[in-house]
């Protein structure tokens, strides 16, 4: 199977200033300087995604998912490791990748004094081989909002619009971050159906999600991160088999210790 994404031993650290209550300076012969710490956000992470597959990058908040995705997209430079996306280097070939990759982030912000139709037209104009935005609006159930301002959409309608905008480029690969946040149960399943149909046509999807039923319904493979490290990589059924539990949601909480952390906060 052709690998659309290949990540090998990815590592990325950030520099943190020492807390105010810690010793603020390091005095040396070179003079006085502020103490800094290195936070390893992603630590030696490796995985690959085959064409026409749905891959779930999972983990609690702060596990390293966003940094991993940003390194894959080339918006952040990894400290070490190898990344290939559609056979290209995301840092040096970002312009070529732009035409072939769609991106939807949860915290996306768009001009709100623009109509849905105008935003779709502007987005489509950026690509040489754009998909029909009106067909996408219809398929995702918000064709009647074409003349509505973005700011007047409900949370669920905005989320569907953001997925549409990621698909307008008619991409080979799409990144979806918490794709069904804000959608009701019926709308979530409608989105799953559309994405499954697109997958059957060859679309490759990398997604993050905190809905384990969504992961079970869509993902061919998953990678669970904890503290920047991989704690599981394989299929959902394998994740259950290698855990002490019979249900995936329980297995996921076991891998990430989220249940234990939640209990500590009660």
Secondary structure in CASP SS format (residue, H / E / C, confidence):
PFRMAT SS
TARGET T0000
AUTHOR 0000-0000-0000
METHOD secondary structure of the structure
MODEL  1
X C 1.00
X C 1.00
X E 1.00
X E 1.00
X E 1.00
X E 1.00
X E 1.00
X E 1.00
X E 1.00
X E 1.00
X E 1.00
X E 1.00
X E 1.00
X E 1.00
X E 1.00
X E 1.00
X E 1.00
X C 1.00
X C 1.00
X C 1.00
X C 1.00
X C 1.00
X C 1.00
X C 1.00
X E 1.00
X E 1.00
X E 1.00
X E 1.00
X C 1.00
X C 1.00
X E 1.00
X E 1.00
X E 1.00
X E 1.00
X C 1.00
X E 1.00
X E 1.00
X E 1.00
X E 1.00
X E 1.00
X E 1.00
X E 1.00
X E 1.00
X E 1.00
X E 1.00
X E 1.00
X E 1.00
X E 1.00
X E 1.00
X E 1.00
X C 1.00
X C 1.00
X C 1.00
X E 1.00
X E 1.00
X E 1.00
X E 1.00
X E 1.00
X C 1.00
X C 1.00
X C 1.00
X C 1.00
X C 1.00
X C 1.00
X H 1.00
X H 1.00
X H 1.00
X H 1.00
X H 1.00
X H 1.00
X H 1.00
X H 1.00
X H 1.00
X C 1.00
X C 1.00
X C 1.00
X C 1.00
X C 1.00
X C 1.00
X E 1.00
X E 1.00
X E 1.00
X E 1.00
X E 1.00
X E 1.00
X C 1.00
X C 1.00
X E 1.00
X C 1.00
X C 1.00
X C 1.00
X C 1.00
X C 1.00
X H 1.00
X H 1.00
X H 1.00
X H 1.00
X H 1.00
X C 1.00
X C 1.00
X E 1.00
X E 1.00
X E 1.00
X E 1.00
X C 1.00
X C 1.00
X C 1.00
X C 1.00
X C 1.00
X C 1.00
X C 1.00
X C 1.00
X C 1.00
X C 1.00
X E 1.00
X H 1.00
X H 1.00
X H 1.00
X H 1.00
X H 1.00
X H 1.00
X H 1.00
X H 1.00
X H 1.00
X C 1.00
X C 1.00
X C 1.00
X C 1.00
X C 1.00
X C 1.00
X C 1.00
X C 1.00
X H 1.00
X H 1.00
X H 1.00
X H 1.00
X H 1.00
X H 1.00
X H 1.00
X C 1.00
X C 1.00
X C 1.00
X H 1.00
X H 1.00
X H 1.00
X C 1.00
X C 1.00
X C 1.00
X E 1.00
X H 1.00
X H 1.00
X H 1.00
X C 1.00
X C 1.00
X H 1.00
X H 1.00
X H 1.00
X H 1.00
X H 1.00
X H 1.00
X H 1.00
X H 1.00
X H 1.00
X H 1.00
X H 1.00
X H 1.00
X H 1.00
X C 1.00
X C 1.00
X C 1.00
X C 1.00
X C 1.00
X E 1.00
X E 1.00
X E 1.00
X E 1.00
X E 1.00
X C 1.00
X C 1.00
X C 1.00
X C 1.00
X C 1.00
X C 1.00
X C 1.00
X H 1.00
X H 1.00
X H 1.00
X H 1.00
X H 1.00
X H 1.00
X H 1.00
X H 1.00
X H 1.00
X H 1.00
X H 1.00
X H 1.00
X H 1.00
X H 1.00
X H 1.00
X H 1.00
X C 1.00
X C 1.00
X C 1.00
X E 1.00
X E 1.00
X E 1.00
X E 1.00
X E 1.00
X C 1.00
X C 1.00
X C 1.00
X H 1.00
X H 1.00
X H 1.00
X H 1.00
X H 1.00
X H 1.00
X H 1.00
X C 1.00
X C 1.00
X E 1.00
X E 1.00
X E 1.00
X E 1.00
X E 1.00
X E 1.00
X C 1.00
X C 1.00
X E 1.00
X E 1.00
X E 1.00
X E 1.00
X E 1.00
X E 1.00
X C 1.00
X H 1.00
X H 1.00
X H 1.00
X H 1.00
X H 1.00
X H 1.00
X C 1.00
X C 1.00
X C 1.00
X C 1.00
X C 1.00
X C 1.00
X H 1.00
X H 1.00
X H 1.00
X H 1.00
X H 1.00
X H 1.00
X H 1.00
X H 1.00
X H 1.00
X C 1.00
X H 1.00
X H 1.00
X H 1.00
X H 1.00
X H 1.00
X H 1.00
X H 1.00
X C 1.00
X C 1.00
END
